[in-house]
Each structure stands twice: as structure tokens, then as C-alpha cells.
Amino acid sequence: MSHPDADDLSQFSMRDLFRMEAEGQTQILTDGLLALERRAGDAGAVEAMMRAAHSIKGAAAIVGLDVVVQLAHGMEDGFIAAQRGALKLTPERVDVLLGGVDLIVQLARLDDDGADAWLGANAAQIEGTLSAIAGIAALPELPPLPPLPKAAPLLNVAPAGAGAAPPQAPPPAAGETAPGARAASKAQAQNYDRLLSLASEARINAHQMHPFIQALQRFKRNQSGLFSALEQLHEAIVRGGDAALQEKSLLALHKAAPLKQFMVEHIADVEGYERRLLGVSQDMVDEVLALRMRPFRDGVQAFPRMVRDLARGLGKEVLLTIAGEDTLVDRDILARIESPLNHMLRNALDHGMETPAERLAAGKPALGTLRLEARHRAGMLSVEISDDGRGVDLEKIRRSVVERNMASAAMAAALAPAELLEFLFLPAFSLKAAADQLSGRGVGLDIVHETIRQQNGTVRLESELGRGFRACLTLPLTQSIVRALVLEVQGEAYAIPIVKVEKVLRLAQSAIHTLENKQFFTLGGEHLGLVSAAQVLELGALRAAAGELAVVVIGTGARRYALVVDAILGEQSLAVQALEPIFGKMRDIAAAALLDDGAPVLILDVPDLLLSIDKLLHEGGLQSLARPEQRERRKAKRILVVDDSLTVREMERKLLQARGFAVDIAIDGIDGWNAVRSGDYDLVITDVDMPRMDGIELVGLMKRDMQLHGVPVMIVSYKDRPEDRARGLAAGADYYLTKGSFHDATLLDAVADLIGEALP
């Protein structure tokens, strides 16, 4: 957890301060108990836990949390007994003490409002935990625990009951903080963002000194030419013998000399000022970024406990080692990768690690090892999760691919190990015969892959059967500053994160080939599709290129394309600025920034861009790169089909095109909303159940829009209940057609009823 500086403590209540202290001290207790379980007799760990329990006890007494006082007191007595050698902390006793730590964490997160009611409702379980800890510590030579106070400020207990499991706290749930701390954290994050914005503007202003200096240099060159002309004029006058003119020309030379020296000295001063300004502004950006950085340990400190508990529940012996705990990571990235790391560790425990008996039979130590490592590499954050378990059977993946009709037997046989492992990222692709609460290797890895991709990162899997499995995650060190390739498209600047760019090249037009109206060229023995960036971004026709084309290669695997742009402007480090929420999700655009010269630039959303390219290729309406003139727009009435089912939207598209309509498609509600705002459609046909935005939301947005409320909308849905139909029509739909009663003529008749025939 990040703790505020001393100057910021005034904004926190005593309960907030106790909450922060308890979080740090309970982590010491957790780490110490895990270490002691692995290394019995670790005196240093016992001493640290005694101090932590004592600190919690004192802090809890100040804020009146008597239950926490008693818990910490009982734990402290147990540690004293362990230090004296009178108590052995077995795994079962560690379980009890860890349960007490969990209860302290939960109690610390309670707000004053409603705390008494919650404590009363969970009194039996609280008493069970207190009794269990007291039972560990109650040795003959130790004083007994004092009785529970009857008038404890935050405790209204019923008689002690059975059960020692720590109660589950209501909101705020585990991993959250109380409202006061959350508000302070949010305000702190907003301050960081504002500081970064100001520091970035200062850096941009510093860069704007450069064109000013260049202008001064041009002035200096012009001035030198003028001085040279004056000297030549003076020499001519001297040769002419006119004394009066000679005197005047000499006076002009004398007056011009200081001006020449003035320019030389002041240009040097301005250049020095520019260097200092650039240095200070860059230092400001670096310092603000440093404020956002947290050590890797802050995001993974709960994992050793999780691994220990889950392994015990599975009857396995597993040790998690963490390397690179001091590696600095952007706090936002650290928060967003916690869930993917958690999921991969759980997968490794459940599916990858063997039981002690299985490991011994395989010639391995009974104790399995999981390793989590973070480090900086080539300006990126590299995180590796590895285990020494059974690994993944690649042949089993190969068979599963064929059984699921994802590839033919011949194609599957030719797939390399890295290509086979990529299948684990597909939704619901699991090698485990039966699912359980932890699931099998592969289930949910699509979510892991998607989360890392959203952070502009990549995931690579490696496996050796019988030896282990490894996942390598590569992410930017920060999302606040992105190193980007700046492009020019139709006279406007756009940027693509460098991590999303595979290659930049110049391509001769003679290297372009055409097959089935699709253009491509050969790169490394592979055919790579060519697409105009201007067309993808709907900016008009590609400008005619006299010679070579500027090309940027993006994407991976089968979804790998070459974007043709007007020009490559170079690389820059950009301070990312989120788009205003009023714009919603803009197609193909991720964020905005300012270039070094102060000009605005849009940062492209590469995954979204790849979807747009797929759509263009599917529609077959690509512009010719050799003949960039824009095709004339058809005069037929235009219809937008919005459906996440490839089969349904293709059937509808073919039916409508066969009748003479011009048809565009969108693959979900967000895609449809972006399309309908940028196009001139006579009709929208939409499904209801779609990802990101459903059809009802799309209809509602259109009917509330001043420009779109008059466009007819037809809903085509599997839902045929009266309430579903009523919901669609209430949102503003003009026609509701169920797919269950869907026929070719039914759809075409409904379209004709709404907008008539294809040609006006």
C-alpha cells in the first residue's frame, strides 16, 4: 500500500491512520508466519511478528477497537511462547493465526457507521477466532487473557459459539479501502495527472524554443550578408576617391560591427537557455512519473499467502518465490495486472503442479516451486511466472484443435509449439477434463491475454512437458508516457505506440500485387495485406504518391497488416491525455497527446484498428493504392446491419445487397454507434444481445440524437417474448422481427415497409 507523506496526514481520520498502519503490520505478520512455517525456529521472524502484534494492539486501543486489541494480545502471547521454545508453530496453528490476521484486516476496514451492527451479527465467529488464538497462547507459564469487556465501544457480542472461521466483511470488501481513504487516493491520483499535464506542457514549451532559435540563425545569416554588402560598398567608395562618401561608409561599418557581435553572443545565450529549460522540464516529467511508480511488491504481497492456502487445500506442497520486488511499476499498471497474475498462479497450482507423491515418483522434490519475477528490460516491464510442474502436453492441444474443428489434421500437425500454445488464449479452450472452482490451464487465459493487451502489452507462453510452464508478460513501464511513432495521414498527425509497430519501410509501387481485389506485398516470404490508413480512418482517398509508399506494419499472426500513410514523422515520447468522456468510445482512437511542437495528435487504438481493417477486407471495398481516386458513392439506399453473429449479419447483408441496397456492417453496438454517426443511412437493422453495447442501448442513443432520431430502426432478435418486444419498441424501434420467424421475404418486406425499394 502507498502511504501518504507526513504533510498529507491531516486529511486522514484516526481510523484511516489505523487502517493504514494495520495493513502494513498485518503484512509483516503474514510474511513472518509463512517464513516460520518454512523455516522453523527463525528467531528474526518471531521478533518481527511480536513487534507487529504489539504495534497493532497499541494502535487499536487508541481508536477503541477492543476486539483487535484482544486478537493482537493473544497473538503476541503466542509469539512469546514460540520465542521461548514452549510452542511449536505447526501448519495447523499457523492456519489459526493467519485467520486472526484476516480478521484484524477485516475489522480495520470497517467504518464507524454500521460497525457495531456488523460486529454483533458476526459475534459468534469472532469469539471462535479469539478462543482459537487464546487456546494456542494459553500455556501454564503465561498469564491468561483478560475477559472481554462488557462495554466495548465497537462490540456487542452474543455468547461464544462454535466455529473459528473469520467472518466475511461487508463492503468495503477485501482489497478495498474505506471511503475517506478512497477519496484521498483519488484526489492524489488526480493531482499526479494534473502535475504530469503541467510538466508535459513545460516540456512542449521548451521544445518550442528550437524554431525560435532557428529563426534567429536565419536572421544572423541575413545580417552577415548585409554586413558583407556594406564592406563591398565601402571598398568601392574608397576606390572612387570620394572622401565624403568614404567617411560616411566607414561610419556605417563602425555602427554595424556591434550588431554583429550582439547577435553572436545572444544566440549563444538563447541556446544555453533552451538546453537548461529542456533539462529542467524533462526532470519535472521524470519526477512526476516517479511519484506514480510503486515497487512491484505492493501489488503481489498477498500472493505467497494465497499460494500457501490454495496448495494446502489441494493437498500439494508449493512455495512461491518472488524476485524483483523493488522493481518500480506505474501504480495503474500494477493494479491492472494483479488479477491476471493471480489467475495464472491459480492455474499453475491447480493444473500445473503435481501432488508430493506424483513429484517424488517423477524424481522431483516433494516441494514444488512457483517463481514470480519482475524486471526492467529494454525500457519495458518484464514479468515472468514459471513453475517446475508437469507442463502442458502440446500433443493434447494439437488433438483438441482438430477435435474442435479449429484446424485440419494436416494443418495442426504443422503448427509449431509457440503456435499451439496460442490456442490457450482462446475463450473456453481448456485441456482439463472437468472444471472446478479454480478451473484448468487455459480457462480464463483469454481474459489474461485481453487485460495485458489493453495495457499495450504482450503475453508469450513456453512449456516443456514434465519440466514446467512459463508465461512472459511484457508491458510499458507507465501508461502516462508512451513512446510512439508519429505518422501523417491526410495532412493530420496520428501516433501509434511503438510496442504495437513491427516494422516501418518504404515500398515501391512495383512491389504491390493484387489478388481478388486485395492488395499485398511479400515480406519475409509472407504475403502481407496493404490497406490505406486514410480509408480505415474514413478521411477520404489516399493522396497520390509519386514514388515509394510509406508503410507501417502492425498486428501479429494472421491479423498482420501494412498501413499505407502519407509520411513517417519520427518517434516521440508523448504524455497521454484521456479523451473527454462526452465523446464516448471513439472508433480506432485510444487517447490524445501534444507533440513537441504543441500540435495535438490522436493516439490510435491498434486492436480497434485491426477490427476496422478486418471489416474493410470482408466488405471488399478497398481503395486501389496505385489509383487513389475515391470511388463514386452509390446512389442506392444505405442500410447498416449491426449484429455480433457473423452468420446472421452475412445472411442479412447478402439478402439486402441482392435486392439492390448498399449495406454496411457493424460487429457490435459500439461499432454500430460509431458507424451510424459517421454515415448517412436510410435504415439500421440491429440485434439485441451484443457485447460492449446492446441493441436497446443503441436504439436509445439514436432516438435521443438530434441528427439520428429520424432514422428508422428495425430490431431482429431471438427474443420473442411480449415483454422483449415491448422493451424494444419502447426504446424507439420502428419494427421488431424475431429470428425464430425469420424468412427471406419477411425481412425484405419489412425493409420495404420502412424505407421502400433500394433505388429512390
C-alpha positions in Angstrom: 0.0 0.0 0.0 1.2 3.5 -0.7 1.3 5.7 2.5 1.0 9.5 2.4 3.7 11.8 3.3 3.7 13.4 6.8 2.5 16.7 5.3 -0.6 14.9 4.0 -1.7 13.1 7.2 -4.1 15.9 8.2 -6.6 14.8 5.6 -7.0 11.4 7.3 -9.0 10.5 10.4 -7.6 8.4 13.2 -9.4 5.4 11.8 -7.8 6.0 8.4 -4.4 6.1 10.0 -5.1 3.0 12.0 -6.2 1.3 8.8 -3.0 2.1 7.0 -0.9 1.0 10.0 -2.8 -2.2 10.3 -2.3 -3.0 6.7 1.4 -2.7 6.9 1.7 -4.6 10.2 -0.6 -7.5 9.1 1.6 -7.9 6.1 4.6 -8.4 8.4 2.6 -10.9 10.4 1.6 -12.8 7.2 5.1 -12.8 5.8 6.5 -13.9 9.1 4.1 -16.8 9.6 4.8 -18.1 6.1 8.5 -17.8 6.7 8.3 -19.5 10.1 6.3 -22.4 8.5 9.0 -22.9 6.0 11.9 -22.4 8.4 11.1 -23.4 12.0 13.0 -21.6 14.6 13.5 -18.4 12.7 14.1 -16.0 15.6 14.2 -12.9 13.4 10.7 -13.7 12.1 9.3 -14.2 15.6 10.8 -11.0 16.8 9.3 -9.0 13.9 5.9 -10.5 14.5 6.0 -9.8 18.2 6.7 -6.1 17.4 3.9 -6.0 14.7 1.3 -7.6 17.0 2.3 -5.1 19.8 2.0 -2.1 17.5 -1.4 -3.2 16.3 -2.5 -3.7 19.9 -1.5 -0.2 20.9 -3.0 1.4 17.8 -6.3 -0.4 18.2 -6.5 0.7 21.8 -6.3 4.3 20.7 -9.2 4.0 18.3 -11.3 1.9 20.6 -11.2 -1.4 18.6 -11.1 -3.7 21.6 -11.7 -6.9 19.6 -8.5 -6.1 17.6 -6.7 -5.4 21.0 -7.6 -8.9 22.2 -6.7 -10.6 18.9 -3.3 -8.8 18.8 -2.7 -9.5 22.5 -3.4 -13.3 22.0 -1.1 -13.4 19.0 1.7 -11.6 20.9 1.4 -14.1 23.7 1.7 -17.0 21.2 4.8 -15.4 19.7 6.4 -15.0 23.1 5.7 -18.7 23.8 7.3 -19.6 20.4 10.3 -17.5 21.2 10.8 -19.3 24.5 10.5 -22.7 22.7 7.4 -23.6 24.6 5.2 -23.5 21.4 5.8 -25.1 18.0 4.0 -23.3 15.2 2.7 -26.2 13.2 0.8 -25.6 9.9 -2.5 -26.1 11.8 -1.5 -23.4 14.3 -0.3 -21.1 11.5 -3.8 -21.6 10.0 -5.4 -20.3 13.2 -3.0 -17.3 13.4 -3.5 -16.4 9.8 -7.2 -16.5 10.4 -6.7 -14.0 13.2 -4.6 -11.8 10.8 -7.5 -11.9 8.3 -10.0 -10.9 11.0 -7.8 -7.9 12.0 -7.6 -6.8 8.4 -11.4 -7.0 8.1 -12.1 -5.2 11.3 -9.6 -2.5 10.3 -11.6 -1.8 7.2 -14.9 -1.3 8.9 -16.2 2.3 9.0 -17.7 3.8 12.2 -21.1 3.7 10.6 -22.6 0.3 10.9 -19.6 -1.2 12.6 -21.5 -2.1 15.8 -24.2 -3.9 13.9 -21.7 -5.9 11.8 -19.7 -6.9 14.9 -22.9 -8.0 16.7 -24.0 -10.1 13.7 -20.7 -11.9 13.5 -20.1 -12.2 17.2 -20.1 -16.0 17.3 -17.4 -16.3 14.6 -15.3 -13.5 16.2 -15.5 -15.3 19.5 -14.5 -18.5 17.8 -11.4 -16.9 16.4 -10.5 -15.3 19.7 -10.9 -18.6 21.5 -8.7 -20.5 19.0 -5.9 -18.0 19.3 -6.2 -17.9 23.1 -6.0 -21.7 23.0 -2.7 -21.5 21.2 -1.2 -19.0 23.6 -2.7 -20.3 26.9 0.3 -22.1 28.3 0.8 -22.6 32.1 3.7 -20.1 32.4 1.8 -17.4 30.6 -0.8 -15.1 32.1 -4.4 -15.8 30.9 -6.2 -13.4 28.6 -8.3 -10.7 30.2 -12.1 -11.3 29.8 -14.0 -9.5 27.0 -15.1 -6.0 28.2 -18.8 -5.8 28.5 -18.9 -2.2 27.4 -16.6 -2.4 24.4 -17.3 0.7 22.2 -17.5 -1.3 19.0 -18.5 -4.8 20.2 -22.0 -6.1 21.1 -21.3 -9.8 21.4 -23.6 -12.7 22.0 -22.4 -15.8 23.9 -19.4 -17.5 22.4 -20.4 -20.1 19.8 -18.7 -22.8 17.7 -16.7 -22.1 14.6 -13.4 -20.3 14.3 -13.6 -19.2 10.7 -13.1 -15.4 10.3 -16.3 -13.7 9.2 -16.5 -12.1 5.8 -16.7 -8.4 5.9 -19.4 -6.5 4.0 -18.4 -3.6 1.7 -15.8 -2.3 1.7 -14.7 -5.8 0.5 -11.2 -7.3 0.7 -8.7 -5.3 -1.3 -10.7 -2.0 -0.9 -10.2 0.9 1.4 -12.7 3.0 3.3 -14.5 5.9 1.6 -12.2 8.5 3.2 -9.0 6.8 2.1 -10.5 6.1 -1.3 -11.4 9.7 -1.8 -7.9 10.8 -0.7 -6.3 8.3 -3.1 -8.5 9.5 -5.9 -7.6 13.1 -5.2 -3.9 12.2 -5.0 -4.2 10.4 -8.4 -5.9 13.5 -9.9 -3.1 15.7 -8.5 -0.5 13.4 -10.2 -2.3 13.6 -13.5 -2.5 17.4 -13.3 1.2 17.7 -12.4 2.1 15.4 -15.3 0.0 17.6 -17.7 1.7 20.8 -16.5 5.2 19.2 -16.7 4.4 18.0 -20.2 3.3 21.4 -21.2 6.5 22.9 -19.8 8.5 20.4 -21.9 6.5 21.3 -25.0 7.1 25.0 -24.4 10.8 24.2 -24.1 10.8 22.4 -27.4 9.2 25.5 -29.0 12.3 27.4 -28.3 14.0 25.5 -31.1 12.1 27.1 -34.1 12.7 30.5 -32.5 16.5 29.8 -32.4 16.4 28.6 -36.0 14.7 31.9 -36.9 17.5 33.8 -35.1 20.1 31.8 -37.0 18.4 32.7 -40.3 18.4 36.4 -39.2 22.1 36.1 -38.4 22.9 34.7 -41.9 20.9 37.5 -43.5 22.7 40.0 -41.3 26.1 38.6 -42.3 25.1 39.1 -46.0 24.2 42.7 -45.2 27.5 43.4 -43.5 29.3 41.8 -46.4 27.5 44.1 -48.8 28.4 47.2 -46.6 32.0 46.2 -46.7 32.0 45.8 -50.5 30.2 49.2 -50.8 32.9 50.8 -48.7 35.7 49.3 -50.8 34.1 50.6 -54.0 33.7 54.1 -52.5 37.4 54.1 -51.4 38.4 53.2 -54.9 36.2 56.0 -56.3 38.1 58.6 -54.2 35.1 60.5 -52.9 36.3 61.5 -49.4 32.8 62.5 -48.1 31.2 59.2 -49.1 34.2 57.3 -47.8 33.7 58.9 -44.4 30.0 58.0 -44.3 30.5 54.4 -45.4 33.2 54.0 -42.7 30.8 55.3 -40.1 28.2 52.8 -41.2 30.7 49.9 -40.9 31.6 51.0 -37.4 28.0 51.2 -36.3 27.2 47.8 -37.8 30.1 46.0 -36.0 28.4 45.9 -32.5 25.2 44.5 -34.0 27.1 41.6 -35.5 28.7 40.8 -32.1 25.4 41.2 -30.3 23.7 38.5 -32.4 26.6 36.0 -31.9 26.5 36.5 -28.1 22.7 36.4 -27.7 22.2 33.4 -29.9 24.6 31.5 -27.7 22.7 32.7 -24.6 19.4 31.6 -26.0 20.8 28.2 -27.0 22.1 27.8 -23.4 18.7 28.8 -22.0 17.0 26.2 -24.3 19.3 23.4 -23.0 18.6 24.4 -19.4 14.8 24.7 -20.0 14.7 21.3 -21.7 16.7 19.7 -18.9 14.5 21.1 -16.2 11.2 20.3 -17.9 12.3 16.7 -18.6 13.4 16.4 -14.9 9.9 17.6 -13.9 8.3 15.0 -16.1 10.6 12.3 -14.7 9.9 13.3 -11.1 6.1 13.3 -11.6 6.4 9.9 -13.2 8.5 8.7 -10.2 5.6 9.8 -7.9 3.3 7.4 -9.8 5.8 4.5 -9.5 5.4 1.8 -6.9 7.6 -1.2 -6.0 6.4 -4.5 -7.6 5.9 -5.9 -4.1 2.9 -3.6 -3.4 0.9 -5.5 -6.0 2.0 -9.0 -5.1 2.4 -9.1 -1.4 -0.8 -11.2 -0.9 0.3 -13.9 -3.4 2.6 -16.0 -1.0 -0.3 -16.4 1.4 -2.8 -17.2 -1.4 -0.4 -19.8 -2.9 0.2 -21.4 0.5 -3.6 -21.7 1.4 -4.6 -23.0 -2.0 -1.8 -25.5 -2.2 -2.8 -26.9 1.2 -6.4 -27.1 0.1 -5.3 -29.1 -3.0 -3.1 -31.4 -1.0 0.1 -30.0 -2.6 3.3 -28.5 -1.2 4.2 -25.4 -3.2 6.5 -22.5 -2.4 6.2 -19.1 -4.2 9.4 -17.1 -4.6 9.2 -13.5 -5.7 12.2 -11.8 -7.4 12.5 -8.1 -8.3 10.2 -6.9 -5.5 11.9 -3.5 -5.7 11.2 -3.1 -9.5 9.3 0.1 -10.0 6.0 -0.1 -11.8 3.3 2.5 -12.6 0.7 2.2 -9.9 -2.1 1.9 -12.5 -0.4 -0.9 -14.4 0.4 -2.6 -11.1 -3.3 -2.5 -10.1 -4.5 -3.8 -13.5 -2.1 -6.8 -13.7 -2.8 -8.0 -10.2 -5.8 -10.0 -11.4 -4.0 -11.7 -14.4 -1.1 -12.6 -12.2 -3.5 -14.0 -9.6 -5.3 -16.1 -12.3 -2.0 -17.5 -13.7 -0.8 -18.5 -10.3 -4.0 -20.3 -9.5 -3.9 -22.1 -12.9 -0.3 -23.2 -12.1 -1.4 -24.5 -8.7 -4.4 -26.3 -9.9 -3.3 -27.7 -13.2 0.4 -27.4 -13.4 1.7 -28.5 -10.0 1.7 -32.2 -9.1 1.0 -33.7 -5.6 4.0 -34.6 -3.5 3.6 -38.3 -4.3 3.5 -37.5 -8.1 6.6 -35.3 -7.8 8.5 -37.9 -5.9 7.6 -40.6 -8.4 8.8 -38.3 -11.2 12.2 -37.8 -9.5 11.3 -34.3 -8.3 11.4 -32.9 -4.7 8.1 -33.1 -3.0 8.0 -29.3 -2.6 7.0 -27.6 -5.9 8.3 -24.1 -6.8 6.4 -21.2 -8.3 8.5 -18.2 -9.3 7.3 -14.7 -10.0 9.9 -12.2 -11.3 9.7 -8.6 -12.4 12.5 -6.6 -14.0 13.1 -3.7 -16.4 14.2 -4.8 -19.8 14.8 -2.6 -22.9 12.6 0.1 -21.5 9.7 -2.2 -20.7 8.4 -4.1 -17.7 9.0 -7.8 -17.9 7.1 -10.1 -15.6 7.6 -13.9 -15.7 5.6 -16.6 -14.0 7.2 -20.0 -14.0 6.7 -23.3 -12.3 8.5 -26.7 -12.2 5.3 -28.7 -12.6 4.1 -31.1 -15.3 4.0 -28.5 -18.1 1.5 -28.6 -21.0 1.1 -31.6 -23.3 1.4 -30.0 -26.8 0.1 -33.1 -28.5 -3.1 -32.8 -26.4 -3.5 -29.3 -27.6 -3.0 -30.5 -31.2 -5.7 -33.2 -30.8 -8.1 -30.7 -29.2 -7.6 -28.3 -32.0 -8.6 -30.9 -34.5 -11.5 -32.2 -32.4 -12.9 -28.7 -32.2 -12.6 -28.2 -36.0 -10.2 -25.3 -35.5 -7.8 -26.7 -38.0 -7.4 -29.7 -40.2 -5.2 -32.6 -39.1 -2.6 -31.7 -41.6 -2.5 -28.0 -40.6 -2.5 -28.9 -36.9 0.5 -31.3 -37.5 2.4 -28.4 -39.0 1.9 -26.0 -36.1 5.0 -25.0 -34.1 5.0 -25.2 -30.3 4.5 -21.4 -29.9 1.6 -21.5 -32.3 -0.1 -24.4 -30.4 0.3 -22.6 -27.1 -1.5 -19.5 -28.6 -4.7 -21.6 -28.6 -4.7 -21.5 -24.8 -5.7 -17.8 -25.2 -9.0 -18.6 -26.9 -12.2 -18.4 -24.8 -13.3 -21.6 -23.2 -10.2 -23.5 -24.6 -9.3 -25.9 -21.7 -7.3 -29.1 -21.5 -8.9 -30.0 -18.2 -11.5 -32.8 -18.3 -13.6 -31.3 -15.5 -14.0 -27.8 -14.3 -13.7 -26.8 -10.6 -13.6 -23.5 -8.7 -10.0 -22.9 -9.8 -10.6 -24.2 -13.4 -7.9 -25.6 -15.7 -5.0 -24.2 -17.6 -6.4 -22.1 -20.4 -9.8 -21.3 -19.0 -9.7 -17.6 -18.4 -6.4 -17.1 -20.2 -8.3 -15.2 -22.8 -9.2 -12.7 -20.1 -5.5 -12.6 -19.1 -4.5 -12.0 -22.7 -7.1 -9.3 -23.2 -6.2 -7.4 -20.0 -2.5 -7.4 -20.9 -3.3 -6.3 -24.4 -5.4 -3.4 -23.1 -2.2 -2.2 -21.4 -0.3 -2.3 -24.7 1.5 -5.4 -23.5 2.1 -8.9 -24.8 2.0 -12.4 -23.4 4.2 -15.3 -24.5 3.9 -18.9 -23.3 6.5 -21.6 -23.1 6.3 -25.2 -21.9 8.3 -28.3 -21.5 6.4 -31.5 -20.8 7.3 -32.8 -17.3 9.6 -29.9 -16.6 7.4 -26.8 -16.2 5.5 -23.9 -17.7 6.4 -20.2 -18.1 4.4 -17.1 -19.1 6.3 -14.0 -20.1 4.4 -10.7 -19.8 5.9 -7.5 -21.4 4.3 -4.2 -20.6 5.1 -0.5 -20.7 6.7 0.9 -17.6 4.0 3.5 -17.4 0.8 4.4 -19.3 1.3 8.1 -18.6 4.1 8.4 -21.2 4.1 6.4 -24.3 6.9 6.2 -26.9 5.1 6.5 -30.2 5.6 6.5 -33.9 4.1 9.7 -35.3 2.5 9.5 -38.8 0.9 11.9 -41.2 -2.4 10.9 -42.8 -4.3 13.4 -45.0 -2.2 16.2 -43.5 -3.1 15.3 -39.9 -0.7 13.8 -37.3 -1.5 10.4 -35.7 0.5 8.3 -33.3 0.9 4.5 -32.8 2.6 3.1 -29.7 6.0 1.8 -30.6 5.2 -1.5 -28.9 2.5 -2.1 -31.5 4.7 -1.4 -34.5 6.5 -4.4 -36.0 8.2 -2.7 -38.9 8.5 0.6 -40.9 9.5 0.6 -44.5 9.4 2.3 -47.9 7.6 0.2 -50.6 8.0 0.6 -54.3 4.6 0.6 -56.1 6.1 -2.1 -58.4 6.2 -4.4 -55.4 2.4 -4.3 -54.9 0.4 -7.2 -56.1 -3.4 -7.6 -56.4 -5.5 -10.8 -55.9 -9.3 -10.8 -55.7 -9.3 -7.0 -55.3 -7.0 -7.3 -52.3 -3.5 -5.7 -52.4 -0.4 -7.2 -50.8 3.3 -7.4 -50.9 5.8 -10.0 -49.8 7.7 -9.5 -46.6 10.0 -12.3 -45.3 8.4 -14.8 -47.6 4.9 -14.0 -46.3 2.1 -12.1 -48.2 1.1 -9.0 -46.2 -2.1 -7.2 -46.9 -1.9 -3.5 -47.7 -4.5 -1.0 -46.5 -4.8 2.7 -46.8 -4.8 4.4 -43.4 -6.9 7.2 -44.8 -9.6 4.8 -45.8 -9.5 2.9 -42.5 -9.9 6.2 -40.6 -12.5 7.4 -43.1 -10.5 10.5 -44.1 -11.1 10.2 -47.8 -8.9 8.9 -50.6 -5.2 8.2 -50.3 -3.1 11.0 -51.7 -1.3 10.1 -54.9 2.3 9.0 -54.3 4.8 9.8 -57.0 7.3 7.2 -55.8 7.6 4.8 -52.8 4.8 4.3 -50.3 5.4 4.9 -46.5 4.3 1.7 -44.8 3.8 0.7 -41.1 3.3 -3.0 -40.2 1.0 -3.7 -37.3 -0.7 -6.7 -35.7 0.5 -10.3 -35.2 -0.1 -13.7 -36.7 -2.9 -13.9 -39.2 -4.1 -10.4 -38.2 -1.0 -8.6 -39.5 -1.4 -5.8 -41.9 0.6 -3.0 -43.6 -0.9 0.5 -43.2 0.0 3.0 -46.0 0.4 6.5 -44.7 1.4 9.9 -46.2 4.6 10.2 -44.2 6.5 8.9 -41.2 7.3 11.9 -39.0 9.5 10.1 -36.4 9.4 8.9 -32.8 8.3 11.0 -29.8 7.6 10.4 -26.1 4.0 11.6 -25.6 2.2 12.4 -22.4 -1.1 10.6 -22.8 -4.2 12.6 -22.2 -7.6 10.8 -21.9 -10.4 11.9 -24.3 -13.3 13.7 -22.7 -16.0 11.2 -21.6 -18.6 13.2 -23.6 -17.1 11.7 -26.8 -17.6 8.2 -25.6 -15.5 5.4 -27.2 -14.2 6.7 -30.5 -13.6 4.1 -33.1 -9.9 3.4 -33.8 -8.8 6.1 -31.2 -7.3 5.4 -27.8 -6.2 8.8 -26.4 -4.8 12.1 -27.3 -1.5 13.9 -26.7 0.5 17.0 -27.7 3.6 16.8 -29.9 6.8 18.5 -29.1 5.8 21.5 -31.2 2.5 21.8 -29.3 0.3 20.4 -32.1 -2.4 17.9 -31.0 -2.2 14.3 -32.0 -4.6 11.3 -31.7 -3.1 8.0 -30.5 -4.5 5.1 -32.5 -6.1 2.1 -30.8 -4.4 -0.7 -32.7 -6.7 -3.6 -31.7 -9.7 -1.4 -32.7 -7.8 -0.5 -35.9 -7.3 -4.2 -36.7 -11.1 -4.8 -36.4 -11.8 -2.0 -38.8 -9.3 -3.4 -41.3 -10.9 -6.9 -41.0 -14.3 -5.3 -41.7 -12.9 -3.4 -44.7 -11.4 -6.6 -46.1 -14.6 -8.5 -45.6 -16.7 -5.9 -47.4 -14.2 -5.9 -50.3 -14.3 -2.1 -50.7 -10.6 -1.4 -50.5 -9.2 1.6 -52.3 -6.6 1.0 -55.0 -3.2 2.1 -53.8 -2.0 2.6 -57.3 -5.1 4.6 -58.3 -6.1 6.5 -55.1 -9.1 8.3 -56.6 -12.1 7.8 -54.5 -14.9 5.7 -55.9 -18.2 7.4 -56.6 -20.8 6.7 -53.8 -23.6 4.5 -54.9 -27.0 6.2 -55.0 -28.8 3.2 -53.7 -30.4 3.5 -50.2 -27.9 2.6 -47.5 -28.6 0.1 -44.6 -26.4 -0.5 -41.6 -26.6 -4.1 -40.2 -25.5 -4.4 -36.6 -25.0 -8.0 -35.3 -22.3 -9.8 -33.4 -23.1 -13.1 -35.2 -21.1 -13.5 -38.4 -23.7 -15.9 -39.9 -26.7 -13.6 -39.2 -25.1 -10.4 -40.5 -23.8 -12.1 -43.6 -27.1 -13.6 -44.4 -28.8 -10.2 -44.0 -26.1 -8.4 -46.0 -26.4 -10.8 -48.9 -30.2 -10.6 -48.9 -30.3 -6.8 -48.9 -27.5 -6.4 -51.4 -29.2 -8.8 -53.8 -32.3 -6.5 -53.6 -30.0 -3.6 -54.6 -29.4 -1.9 -51.2 -26.0 -0.6 -50.2 -25.1 -2.4 -47.0 -22.5 -1.7 -44.3 -22.0 -3.9 -41.3 -21.0 -3.4 -37.7 -19.9 -6.2 -35.3 -21.4 -4.8 -32.0 -23.3 -1.9 -30.5 -20.2 0.4 -30.1 -19.1 -0.3 -33.6 -22.7 0.4 -34.8 -22.9 3.7 -32.8 -19.6 4.9 -34.4 -20.8 3.9 -37.9 -24.2 5.4 -37.7 -22.8 8.8 -36.5 -20.3 8.9 -39.4 -22.6 7.6 -42.2 -25.7 8.6 -43.9 -28.1 5.7 -43.5 -31.7 5.2 -44.5 -32.2 2.3 -42.1 -30.5 0.5 -39.2 -31.1 -3.2 -38.5 -29.8 -4.4 -35.1 -29.6 -7.4 -32.9 -30.3 -7.0 -29.1 -27.8 -9.1 -27.3 -24.3 -7.9 -28.2 -21.0 -7.2 -26.4 -20.0 -3.6 -25.3 -23.4 -2.1 -26.1 -26.7 -4.0 -26.8 -29.2 -3.1 -29.4 -31.7 -1.5 -27.0 -28.9 1.0 -25.9 -28.1 1.7 -29.5 -31.7 2.5 -30.4 -32.0 4.7 -27.3 -28.9 6.7 -28.2 -30.1 7.2 -31.8 -33.5 8.4 -30.8 -32.0 10.9 -28.4 -29.7 12.3 -31.0 -30.9 15.3 -32.9 -29.3 14.2 -36.2 -30.3 10.5 -36.0 -33.7 10.3 -34.3 -35.4 10.2 -37.6 -33.5 7.2 -39.0 -35.8 4.1 -38.9 -34.5 1.2 -36.8 -35.5 -2.5 -37.1 -34.7 -4.9 -34.3 -34.1 -8.6 -35.4 -33.8 -10.7 -32.2 -34.1 -14.3 -31.0 -36.1 -12.9 -28.1 -39.8 -13.2 -29.0 -41.5 -12.7 -25.6 -44.0 -9.9 -25.4 -42.0 -8.1 -22.8 -38.9 -8.2 -25.0 -40.8 -6.8 -28.0 -42.3 -4.1 -25.7 -38.9 -3.2 -24.4 -37.5 -2.8 -28.0 -40.4 -0.7 -29.2 -40.4 1.4 -26.0 -36.8 2.3 -26.8 -37.9 3.7 -30.1 -37.5 0.8 -32.6 -39.8 1.1 -35.6 -40.1 -2.6 -36.3 -39.4 -5.8 -34.2 -38.7 -9.0 -36.1 -37.9 -12.3 -34.3 -35.2 -14.6 -35.8 -37.4 -17.6 -34.9 -39.9 -16.5 -37.5 -37.3 -15.1 -39.9 -37.6 -15.7 -43.6 -36.0 -14.0 -46.5 -39.3 -12.5 -47.7 -40.2 -11.4 -44.1 -37.0 -9.3 -43.8 -37.3 -7.8 -47.3 -41.0 -7.0 -46.8 -40.3 -5.3 -43.5 -37.5 -3.2 -45.1 -39.8 -2.2 -47.9 -42.5 -1.2 -45.4 -40.0 1.1 -43.7 -38.0 2.7 -46.5 -39.3 1.4 -49.8 -37.3 -0.1 -52.6 -33.5 0.2 -52.9 -33.5 3.0 -55.5 -35.4 6.2 -54.8 
